[in-house]
Amino acid sequence: MSTDKIRVGVIGAGGNTTKLHIPGLQAQEGVEIVTVVNRTPESSQRVADQFGIPNISPDWQAVVEDPDIDAVCIGTWPYMHAPMTIAALIEEKHVLCEARMALNSDEGQAMLDAARQSPRCIAQIVPAPHTLEFDQTIIDMIADGYIGELITLDARIVMAGFPNPNSAPTWRHDRDLSGNNIMAMGIWYEAMMRWVGPMANVFATGQAVVNHRINEAGHRVAMTIPDHVDIIGKMEQGGQIRFNVSSVIGHAPAGVDVTIFGTEGTIRLYQAGGDPMTLFAGQRDDSGLSEVSIDPAKKGGWRVEEEFINAIRGIEEITHTDLTTAVKYMEWTDAVTQSLRTGQSITLPLMG
């Protein structure tokens, strides 16, 4: 497989797929995207013409059942991730699936089970990309004792601004299409798990500040997915977390403000306005926080398609993101939803 041509079929050609996955796969030596299927034949053909893909397929089943295709790239909304991934693995095809993993952790576990039953196949979930530049530095600082013992992780993530009740609903507002995934909540938890591991329990409260929107048909649609969420809980390694995600806060001082407080030091990842995301840190005897210079050797970046193809060829293993890790963030996502609905603290991991 190290020198064989790898033939890829693309299922779903939205923003990330056309911006990242198709160009990224085509840039890999010995990889050919042989077909694409999107929501309509017309949009399939537009993508095929744009990227020089020789064929379009009538439906996703034709892609996963094609014996000449070695791997599939799934770029649909989350509601189709589980059925497509499982079907592809049954057909002994490698799978690169867009995030979020699935509608819920039950679907995610079914995907993981299917991958374990097809051990010769590589299965990868597209990772949360926003902290890749800083991850290894943060991980190493914590492992080297920079913060001492974790006391608390305090995170506020703000998107957009003041609530806009006139904005149209998207698939992200539709639980049937997006499941228990809420705003950017999951991608930030995935990143924080890389640094400090998973949570041991979850208590969440939230609201849909924009409680209805008008769809394309002119119908008033109730919003059942929150646009403002607060989450607290304990970490498995000890310490606590306080995590706020909102798309309805105006004049927030920063879009990203994540601070890890320890007994000996503090690490802060911060981004305000159009400024680049920056890492700061300081220890007990320092006068305050100072900017951390990222060692180029530790500076991560986007290489999802390269890692996927290299894993197929046996050159490296999947690190961003394997299905076991993805199931953990899906369980946490379910726990947040359960807590929102019940008003109770939910223990992790979830018991079946």
Secondary structure, DSSP 8 states (H G I E B T S, - for coil): --SS-EEEEEE---HHIIIIIHHHHHTSTTEEEEEEE-SSHHHHHHHHHHHT-SEE-SSHHHHHH-TT--EEEE-S-GGGHHHHHHHHHHTT-EEEE-SS--SSHHHHHHHHHHHHHSTTS-EEE----TTHHHHHHHHHHHHTTSS-SEEEEEEEEE-S-S--TTS---GGG-HHHHTT--TTHHHHHHHHHHHH--BSEEEEEEE-SS-EEE-TTS-EEE--S-SEEEEEEEBTTS-EEEEEEESS-SS-S-SEEEEEEESSEEEEEEE-TTS--EEEEEETTSSS-EE----GGG-----HHHHHHHHHTTSS---S--HHHHHHHHHHHHHHHHHHHHSS-EESS---
